[in-house]
Amino acid sequence: MPSVPRFYCAQTLASGTRLQLPAVPSRHVQVLRMQPGDTIRIFDDSALGGEFEATISSMGRRHVEVLVGRHDPVHRENRRRVQLAIGMPANERMDWLVEKATELGVCAIQPLMTQHSVIRLNDERASKRAIHWRGIAIAACEQCGRNRLPVIAQPLTLNAWSTQLSAGQGTARRLILSLAPGATPLTDWLARSQTSEQDTVLLSGPEGGLGAAEEADALALGFVPISLGARVLRSETAALVALTLLA
C-alpha cells in the first residue's frame, strides 16, 4: 500500500502547475497535520493515467495549494475489465460492496432493482445514492492505489438495464451467478477461457437471488450461468468472491 497520502482531483493535472486541492482532500491534509514542503500524490482519472507527485506550497484554514511535480505513469488495473451488475443488498452492505469491489479492480458497477430487491429508489434518491457510492469508490481508490475510478451508474430496474444491454453492441463475456443445477463452476469456466483480458459483465442477484423469469431472461441475453460451489453465500460475498477469481 502506498505510504504517501494519495488524493483524487477532478481537475486535469499537469506537471509544473499550481492548484488548490478540492475541499475533501484539503480537509484530509489538515487532519493529517501535513505542512508546506510535505509531499502527496494526486490523480485525476484522465486519459493520461497514472499519478503525480505534488508538494504542498501553502496552507490556510480552508485551502491547501500544491505544486504539481513529476508524472508517474504507474498502472494498477486488472487485465480483465469487469462490470458488476448487482441487485442492491440492503442497509450498509451496498456501501461495503462498492468499497471492496473497487479495491478488487472492478471497472464499473451497475446497481439494480430486481424482483427480490429490498431497496426501491425513485429517480431523486437513485441519483443521490449514486453520488454517495462514487464518493466511497474515490476513497477506496485513494487507499488502494488505483488511478482509475470505476463508473458507478445510477440504479436501474433489471428490465431497464437488460433493455440497454440487448440494444448495445460489444464482445464482453456475460456471466450470471446462479444456484441452478448445471451451472458451471467459475474456476472451470476460467480454466477454459481463452484470454484473461476479455471484458466481462457479471450479473449477481440480491438477497433471495434473481427470480426464475429474471434468470431466464438473462440466459436469453447470452449470460452463462456460473456457480461458486456448494455453499450459499450472501449476495455481497458471492459478488466479491467472483470478482476475486476473475481478477
Solvent accessible surface area in square Angstrom, and as a share of the most:
residue,aa,sasa,rsa
1,M,183,0.81
2,P,43,0.27
3,S,113,0.73
4,V,51,0.29
5,P,41,0.26
6,R,10,0.04
7,F,8,0.03
8,Y,26,0.10
9,C,0,0.00
10,A,77,0.59
11,Q,69,0.31
12,T,116,0.68
13,L,6,0.03
14,A,49,0.38
15,S,64,0.41
16,G,61,0.58
17,T,60,0.35
18,R,142,0.52
19,L,23,0.11
20,Q,105,0.47
21,L,10,0.05
22,P,45,0.29
23,A,68,0.52
24,V,75,0.43
25,P,6,0.04
26,S,5,0.03
27,R,139,0.51
28,H,75,0.33
29,V,0,0.00
30,Q,62,0.28
31,V,114,0.65
32,L,96,0.48
33,R,202,0.74
34,M,21,0.09
35,Q,107,0.48
36,P,74,0.47
37,G,53,0.51
38,D,53,0.27
39,T,62,0.36
40,I,0,0.00
41,R,42,0.15
42,I,0,0.00
43,F,1,0.00
44,D,13,0.07
45,D,47,0.25
46,S,30,0.19
47,A,103,0.80
48,L,113,0.56
49,G,10,0.10
50,G,9,0.08
51,E,1,0.01
52,F,4,0.02
53,E,55,0.25
54,A,1,0.01
55,T,55,0.32
56,I,2,0.01
57,S,41,0.26
58,S,42,0.27
59,M,51,0.23
60,G,24,0.23
61,R,232,0.85
62,R,223,0.81
63,H,64,0.29
64,V,0,0.00
65,E,47,0.21
66,V,0,0.00
67,L,66,0.33
68,V,1,0.01
69,G,27,0.26
70,R,132,0.48
71,H,46,0.21
72,D,30,0.16
73,P,100,0.63
74,V,40,0.23
75,H,139,0.62
76,R,93,0.34
77,E,42,0.19
78,N,45,0.23
79,R,167,0.61
80,R,12,0.05
81,R,136,0.50
82,V,6,0.04
83,Q,45,0.20
84,L,0,0.00
85,A,0,0.00
86,I,0,0.00
87,G,0,0.00
88,M,0,0.00
89,P,0,0.00
90,A,14,0.11
91,N,118,0.60
92,E,129,0.58
93,R,80,0.29
94,M,1,0.00
95,D,30,0.15
96,W,116,0.41
97,L,0,0.00
98,V,0,0.00
99,E,59,0.26
100,K,57,0.24
101,A,0,0.00
102,T,0,0.00
103,E,67,0.30
104,L,57,0.28
105,G,10,0.10
106,V,2,0.01
107,C,22,0.13
108,A,18,0.14
109,I,1,0.00
110,Q,9,0.04
111,P,0,0.00
112,L,0,0.00
113,M,18,0.08
114,T,5,0.03
115,Q,106,0.47
116,H,76,0.34
117,S,11,0.07
118,V,103,0.59
119,I,36,0.18
120,R,126,0.46
121,L,18,0.09
122,N,93,0.48
123,D,116,0.60
124,E,112,0.50
125,R,123,0.45
126,A,3,0.02
127,S,43,0.28
128,K,122,0.52
129,R,78,0.28
130,A,13,0.10
131,I,121,0.62
132,H,75,0.34
133,W,3,0.01
134,R,100,0.37
135,G,40,0.38
136,I,33,0.17
137,A,1,0.01
138,I,34,0.17
139,A,53,0.41
140,A,4,0.03
141,C,0,0.00
142,E,27,0.12
143,Q,87,0.39
144,C,37,0.22
145,G,0,0.00
146,R,9,0.03
147,N,7,0.04
148,R,85,0.31
149,L,16,0.08
150,P,3,0.02
151,V,98,0.56
152,I,23,0.12
153,A,30,0.23
154,Q,78,0.35
155,P,6,0.03
156,L,44,0.22
157,T,64,0.37
158,L,11,0.05
159,N,113,0.58
160,A,41,0.31
161,W,10,0.03
162,S,22,0.14
163,T,88,0.51
164,Q,109,0.49
165,L,28,0.14
166,S,64,0.41
167,A,80,0.62
168,G,40,0.38
169,Q,175,0.78
170,G,65,0.63
171,T,116,0.68
172,A,34,0.26
173,R,83,0.30
174,R,53,0.19
175,L,1,0.00
176,I,0,0.00
177,L,26,0.13
178,S,7,0.05
179,L,136,0.68
180,A,47,0.36
181,P,139,0.87
182,G,80,0.77
183,A,16,0.12
184,T,30,0.17
185,P,59,0.37
186,L,2,0.01
187,T,79,0.46
188,D,66,0.34
189,W,13,0.05
190,L,41,0.20
191,A,88,0.68
192,R,161,0.59
193,S,26,0.17
194,Q,182,0.81
195,T,55,0.32
196,S,48,0.31
197,E,95,0.43
198,Q,50,0.22
199,D,61,0.32
200,T,2,0.01
201,V,10,0.06
202,L,0,0.00
203,L,2,0.01
204,S,3,0.02
205,G,10,0.10
206,P,4,0.02
207,E,49,0.22
208,G,69,0.67
209,G,28,0.27
210,L,24,0.12
211,G,3,0.03
212,A,93,0.72
213,A,70,0.54
214,E,25,0.11
215,E,33,0.15
216,A,55,0.43
217,D,80,0.41
218,A,6,0.04
219,L,78,0.39
220,A,91,0.71
221,L,43,0.22
222,G,47,0.46
223,F,6,0.03
224,V,51,0.29
225,P,40,0.25
226,I,0,0.00
227,S,21,0.14
228,L,52,0.26
229,G,48,0.46
230,A,111,0.86
231,R,195,0.71
232,V,115,0.66
233,L,60,0.30
234,R,140,0.51
235,S,12,0.07
236,E,9,0.04
237,T,52,0.30
238,A,15,0.11
239,A,0,0.00
240,L,17,0.09
241,V,54,0.31
242,A,0,0.00
243,L,6,0.03
244,T,74,0.43
245,L,70,0.35
246,L,5,0.03
247,A,70,0.54
